């Protein structure tokens, strides 16, 4: 899977160093501990099914994704999280390692990630990731940059 990510990065003109770590990076917490950053700098990549079609969301690890906001972003009536099988079919990656690189489905990119100089993104499996400037990544993958955070969560903060 790492080779797929490296090839896709090259094709998009991105220079990334995809690193395979000794410890797992499948969850936001695992990834943040592995690289020594805040959970907010981990770009979790989630697949949803929007009116029957897969879409990808690159979101800050600091919060939950608002599915109502996703309905607006993707202009759909209903949206649900994809099953592990649907994730693999839609992206070619397993849950816990989904990279936005090499995906051909529509992508929403969390505007909250743009506040950081660097973010960490899954590199194709549960032990790999790469570091990148968020704006550079969003541009390269032609993502729709928008607020994807659950608004109720921000109201509590």
Secondary structure, DSSP 8 states (H G I E B T S, - for coil): -HHHHHHHHHHTT-----EE-SS--SSHHHHHHHHT--GGGEEEEEEEEETTEEEEEEEETTS-B-HHHHHHHHT-S-EEE--HHHHHHHHSS-TT---STT--S-EEEEGGGGGSS-EEEE-SSTTEEEEE-HHHHHHHTT-EEE--B-HHHHHH-
